[in-house]
Amino acid sequence: MIYVISGSGKIITENKTITFKQGDAILIDKGEKYRWDAVCNVVMACSPAWTPKQHKMVK
């Protein structure tokens, strides 16, 4: 679950693109791969807990 505090952008998954703005809440399905194209501040609840090993920077 992601809540957008400020900013806007989009999240791209294998099946869809989700455009968001301040005040939106977004649900990412368990195991779904996604990437951010955004400038924003968010609060993200993760279960199981997120670890730095899961992060991959793509240029």
C-alpha positions, 0 to 999 in steps of 0.5 A: 500500500502506497500513500502519496504525500506530495508530488506525482508520477507513475508506477509501471508494472508488467500489465499496466501503468498507474498515474498518481498524484498527491492524496492518492493511495495505490495497492501493489499486488504481492510479488508484482514487479514495478518501477517508479517514474516519479518525483514524490514523497510517499508512505509505503507499508510493506508485508513482508518487510522491504529490504535493501536487497530488493532494490535495483536502480535502473537507468 
